[in-house]
Amino acid sequence: MAYHGLGGTVVPDPEAAGVLPRPVRRVFRLAVSLANGRVAIPRFAGIVGAAVLFASTGLYGMVLGGHTGAVAEATTSAIGFSIDNVKVSGNLQTSEIDILQQLGLDGSSSVVFLSAANARQKLMDLPWVENAEVRKVYPNTVEIKLSERTAYGIWQHGDELSLIEKDGKVIAPLRDNKFASLPLFVGDGAQLEAAAFAEQLSNWPDIQSRITAYICVGGRRWDLRMDNGVVVRLPEENIARAMHALSTLEQDQQVLERDIQTVDLRLPDRTTIQLTADAAVRRDKAVADRAKMLKKQMMEKGA
């Protein structure tokens, strides 16, 4: 648009030469108003502007450095959403310290930024945890409910001792004596057949109660170590026959109370008993003494 000034002179409109975009026009008008003194600048505008500039710069730096989440979490914690109370139930073997460390909870943790799903997955990685539930209770509480695995026995593999479940899955290394009453299974592969084999001996509770170790031999058969050190060698097949023979020997001759080292039941038609070293010496001496006595008797009769 153009208009005519005095004397017919045409004065160009600054916006007519080329129409400026609306945001630019507003800035242009503001600049003109400031230049003409029609707009008053607030007294503290410089301070406010500097503060906004520094805040913007700081926010930009946090975004570039990846610290936005940490700052937000610290801020929400400071205004009352810090995790001050963690309620744990169902944990018998898992300590609360292990739980807090696993979740990374400290004084600056915020309930707002805690992911219940991620927390549950982290807890599932703990050795004793079979299942976990995590619930956030605002403003400052986290409730955790655990279901733990059950130890069935102790598995010895080489020099290592591990706690196992009934299906043979390893729970954790054995660290203390509070599980000493659990049955001990020894040898490679013993943990996988432990429960099934022990169940086969349940028909002979008097003998089974005296077993201190189930020893898997070559992954094919088992030896039993009794509470007095006697080793019972069982066959690969027909374990029931061997256990019946052992039960009969125990009832009739108290074989497991004698000074013997092994009871070998691997052959179906015979039972082999090996004496301890001391018992073998005593037996040999007794045999020699009896031979001398018989020889003496024969000599006396010949005289």
Protein Blocks (a to p, Z undefined) as FASTA:
>chain_A
ZZddehhiacddfklmpccdfklmmmmmmmmmmmnopaccdfklmmmmmmmmmmmmmmmm
mmmnopmmmmmmmmmmmnopacfbdcdehiaklcfklmmmmnopafkbcfklpcfklmmm
mmmmpmklmbdcdddddfkbccddddddddfbdcdehjbccdddfkopafbdcfbfklmm
pccdedehklmmmmmmmmmmmmmmmlmmmpcbdcdehhlaccdddfkopacdddfbhkll
mmmmmmmmmmmnommlpccfbdcfkbmkbccddddfklmmmmmmmmmmmmmmmmmmmmmm
mZZ
